[in-house]
Amino acid sequence: MSPQPLVWLASGQIIEHPPLDNGETNEYRRFVKEVITEGQTGPRATALALVSSVAHHFWANRKVSGAFWFEHSAPPSNKYMLHTSQQTAQLAERVVGWHVPYAIIEEELRGQNSSTIDFALCLGATATEKQAARTRVRPGATSLIPLDKKDEMVANVIWRFLELRGFLLKTHDHSPMARAMHSAIRQARLNDKFQDSLYLFLELVRAGVMHGHLWSGRAFSGGPSFGTDDEKSCMLLVMRTLSIVPLNFKSVPWSAPLSRELLVFNSFIRSLSRALRMLLEVTTLNMLLRSDARQARDDLLDIALSLPFQGEVNTGFEGVREAKAMALEICEETFPGVKSPRMEVERGFRFWDVALTAMRQLHSEQAVLPELIDQFEAAEAWLGPMRP
């Protein structure tokens, strides 16, 4: 587990340093301050609530403030994170509703023909009202047997995480976000490994930063440089969507072109993925300290390696797609550090299809703005002639 949440609680401060692109856009500054850090249901506030709820009562009302690189003056003495607010505390307390035994998990593994505990399995296990009902802790249940097996731990951590992030409701039923992810992930190929990327995509959509507009009205280098404004907007949206997918690299230094535009967007992805990974780790810690699971274990590393968001997303994928738009036949020469560039391009198009499926599902439930789905449909029409 990362020590950061404990450091924040002990020091009373979260210090946010600028990202690699220097964090010059207003959108990123709002995102990292309001969505990631100070929001009452944000990942950092939730993580602090989970830690303080199982620590000594001294930490229960510990004040924590954020210090951001773009705020040159010290934060006001009364400006603290709201991890001790009633809304955040109640959200953190809802994790007690998840105590699914191995028998149900094993049945789901067989029924879904899967051998992996992941988002797809956990969403599939709660897809219907009947399935969701059997994962709920029975009212009045006391002295539950602590979870023992690694698969039990991982599945219950993911379920708790999904409820903390609003994908699953208190009844364990799907929210529109969960239904969008579940419907989209069933379309994906198993070996494409799109689950983490699709989850990040949906979080970015909800945060309002997944679009084809310029950041702070500024065009950065490496972005669209030809076509009409509408075509540039379509290209930007596709570039950003595909850049969420990690690229498969060879063990050689990167020597292909770089994009400042994608570097700016990658700051959003990295900040989000780090915060979500930390929330997963703290959810695991909370489960252990609540004695919801056996504490004396020798498989903690295996559990950590089984949870989502293990690695950071790179920006290389969209560079490969741009080469496809210009000339697919020179991909091998342009990107010598990429494994099978042609196959990676095709994989990128498959992720676009998966993301578009999720957006259409959200649109069918009126869970996204009409303007945003119009951007995606326009980008889909623009992208059509370039498909391999």
N, C-alpha and C positions, 0 to 999 in steps of 0.2 A: 504493500500500500504506500502511496505517496504520503510523505509527512506534512504536506502543505496545509491541509485543514487543521491539523494540530498546531502548526506554527501560527496560523491565522488566529486561532482561539487563544493561544498563549500570549502572543504579542499584541492582540487587539487591533491588528491592522492587516489589510490585504494590499500589497504593493503591486500595482499593475505597470509593467514596463512596456515600452513601445514594441510593436511587432517588427518583423524584418523590413517591411515597406515603410516603416516609421509612423504608421497610423495617422495619416494626415487627413483622412476623410471624416466628415461629420457623422456619416452613417456608421462607421466602425466604432467611433468613440461612443455613440449612443448605444450600440449593440453591446460592447464590452461592459459599459457601466450599468445600463438599465436592464438588459436581457440576461447577461451572464452573472453579474455581481449583485446589484442592489435590488432586483426584482424579488418580491416576497415568495414567489414560486420558482425563482431561478435556480439553476443547479448549485451555485455556491451557497446561497442562503439555505437551501434545503440540506446540503451537506453539513453545514455548521449546526443546523437544528438536529440532525441525526446524531452527530457526535455529542453535542451538549446534553441531549436527552438521556444518554446512557452513561455520562460521566458524573463526577462528584457534583453535588448541587451547587457548589461554588461557581461552576462554569455555566449553570443554567441561564443566568442573566448577564453573562459576560458581554460587554459592549465591543463591537468590532466595526471599524470604519474602513472605507476604501480610499487609497491614495493613488491617483491616476497621473500618468506622465504629462497629460495635457492640462491638468489643473495645477498651476504654479503656486497657488497659495494653499496653506494647510486647510483641510476640511473643517467646517464649523464644529464646535465642541458637541453640539446636539445632533449632528448628522451621522447616524449610525445605520448599519445594515439592519434589516428587519427580520433576522433569523429567529428572534425571540417573539415575533408577533403571533397573535392567535391563529391567523391563517396559516402561517408556515409551520407552527407547532402542531396544528391539527393535521396538516398534510403529512408531516413526518410520522405522526402516530398511526396513520392508516396502514403502515407496513405490517401491523399485527394481524391484518386480515388475510395474510398469505402464509400458509403452513401446509403446503401440498405434499403429501407423502409419496414415497417412491413408487408405490403400486400404480397410482394414477399416471405418473410420469412414464413409467415403463409401458403402460398401456398406450399412451400417446405416441411413444417412440415406435411401437409396432404398428399402430393404426396409421401413422403418417409415413411409414416406411423410412424412418430416419435413424441415424446413429449419433446425431449431434444435438446438444442442447443449445438452441439459439433463438433469435427473434421469431423465426418462422415457426418453430415448434411451439413456443409459448403463445403466439397469436393463434395458431391453429387449435391449441388446446382450450381456447376461450372463445372460439368463433361463434358459437351458438349460445343461447340462453341456458340450455340444458348443460352444455359443457362448462360454462362459466359457473353455474350453480355448484357443481361438485368440487370446484377449487376453493370455495368459500369456507372459512372456519365456521363451524356450527355455533349458533348463539348459545352462550352459557358454557361453552367448552372450557375446561380448565385442565391444568397439568398435561399439556400436549407433550408428546414424546419428542425430544429434540431431534432435528434432522441430522442424519448420520452420513449418508453417502454423498460423494462429490456431486453427482448429477442432481441430487435433491437440493444441495446448496446453490448450484449454478442456476437451476431453473427458478427457484424461489427468489433469488437475487434479481434476475431479469424481470420476473413478474412484478416485484416490488418497485423496481426502477421504472417500468412502464406505467405503473399507477402514479408514481411520484411525478412523472413527466406528462401526465394527463392523457396518455394513450389508452389506458384502461380506466374504467370508472370504478367507483367504490363498490359497485355490485359485481365487479370483475367483467362486465360486458365491455364491448369495444366502443370507443369514441369514434367520430369520423376519421381522425388521424389513424387510428388502428385499422379501421376498415380499409382505408386507402392503402396502407402498407401491406396488409394481408392480401388484398386483391392483386396488388402489383407484384408482390414477391412470388406469388404462385405462377406468374407468367415467366419469371426469370429462370435461367438455367442454373442448376445447382453449382456447377464448377465455375460460374462467373463470379460468385462471391460478392453479390451486390447488397447484402443485407445491411451492413454498417453504412454504406454509402447512401442507400435509400433512406435509412433513418435520419442521417444528417441532412439530406435533401429536404425532408419533411419538416424538420426543426427549423431550417433556414426559411422555408416557405412561411411557416407560422410566425417567424420573427420579422417578416417583411423585407428580407434582404435578398430574396431569390427572384430577380427580375432582369430585364434587359436594358435598364436605364444606366446612365453614367453616374459614377460616384461623385457627389457634390458638384455635378455639372461639368466635371473635368474628364477629358479623354487622356488616358495614360498610354504610354508606349506599349506596343505589342498587342493592342486591341484592333478592332476592325478598321481598315484604312481605305476601303473602296465600297462603292454601292450607295444607295440612297440611305436616308436616316432610318427608314423602316428596316431595310436590309441589315444595316449595322446593328440595330437593336436585336434583330433575330439572331445574328451571329454572336452578339454578346451573351444572350441568354443560353445558347447552345454551348458556347465556350465555358461558361460558368457551371452549367449543369454537368458537363462531361469531366470538368476538372475535379469534381468530388470523388471520382473513381481513382484509386491508387493504380499507378502504372507498374507493370512488371519490368524490372530492370535487369540488365546484366551487371556483373561485378566490375564495372569500369567507370571512370569519371564521366560526368555528364558533359557533353560537348555540343549539344544541339542548341537552337535559339532559346532565349528566355523572354518572358513577357511580364512587364511591370503590371499590366492590367490584371493578369491572373495571380500575380503575387499579392496584390491588394485583396482580391477575393479569397485567396488562400488564408489570409489572416483571420477572416471570419470562421473558416472551416477549422483551423487549428485551435483557435480560442474555444470554439464550441466542443470539439472532440476531446480536448484536454479536460474541460469542465465536466463533460458527461462521463469520461473515464473515471475521474475522481469521485463523482457521485456514485458510480457503480462500486468502487472500492470501499467507500464509506458505508454504503448500504450493506456490504458484506460484513464490515466491522460491527455495524449496529446489530446485525443478526446474531453475531457471535456474543457480543456483550449483553444482549438481552437473553442469552441462553436459549434462543430459538433453535440453535444448532449445537452439536457437540463441540466443545471448545478445545479439548486436547486432540489435536490433529497433526498429521504429517503430510497432508496434501494441500496445504495453503498455496503453494506455488502452482500446482495443477489447477486449482480453482481460479487463480489470477490469470493463468494462460487460457482459460476457457471463457473468460468474459469478453464482451465486445470492446472495440476501440483500442486495440493493443498498439497499433502503429499510427503515425501521423500521415496525413494525406499530402501527396506532392502535387505539383502543378504540371507535370510532364504530359499528362494524357491529352490535354487540349492542344498542346503543341503538335502532337501527332495528328490530331483531327484536322488542324489547320493545313498540315501538309497534304492530307487527303483532299481538301478542297482545292488545292493548287495542282497537285499531281501525285497520285497515289504511287506511281511507279518509282518515284525517287525517295520514298519513305525509308527504304533500307539504308540509303546513303546518308540521308539527312539525320537520322536518329540511330547511330551505331550502338548506343548504349541500351536500346530497348529490345526486349525479347519479342521477336516476330511482330514488327510494327503493323503489318497488314491485318493480322489476327486481332491485335489490340484495337485497331480502328473499328473492326466489325463488332468487337465487344463494347466499344463506346456507343455505337449506334443501338446496341441492344439495351444498354442502360438508359439511353434516351427514351426508348419505347416503354421501359418499366416506369420511369419517372412520369411520362405522359399519362400512362394508365392511372397512376396515383392521383395526378392532378384532375383527370376526368372524374374519378370517383369522388374527390372532394367537391368538385363543381356540381355533381349530381345531388349532393347533400347541402349545397349552398354554403360550403365551409371555406370558400376562397372568394376573393373579389372577382367580379366578371372581367375587369380589365386584365387581371393576371392570367386567367385561362385563355383570354383572347391573345395575349402575347405568346403563350405556348402553342396555340393552334396555328398562329401565323408563322412561328418558327418551324413547326412541323411541315407546313406547306413549303417554306423556303428550303428546308433541309432535304426534301424528297429527291430532287435530281442528283444529289451528291452521294446517295447511298451506294455502297459497293455492290 
